[in-house]
């Protein structure tokens, strides 16, 4: 992340905010999908595996979408950084 005069640019702030929102969304979706037993304060082995797999799938899907966005932007002559992040 580049800084100009010790300050982040507005674009960098927006990108960081979007990454935080994406991470929170993935966490929420995967938690809802995977965690079913609230009788203990620890995840079962199956819940932990489910969470890891879910997060990997979600992150992979996002990366593929980001690559596609970059390709479309390049083909259309879009300016700016390739991809969303």
Secondary structure, DSSP 8 states (H G I E B T S, - for coil): ---BTTB--HHHHHHHHHHHHHHHHHHHHHHHHH----SSSS--HHHHHHHHHHHHHHHHHHHHHHHHHHHHHHHTT--SSSS--
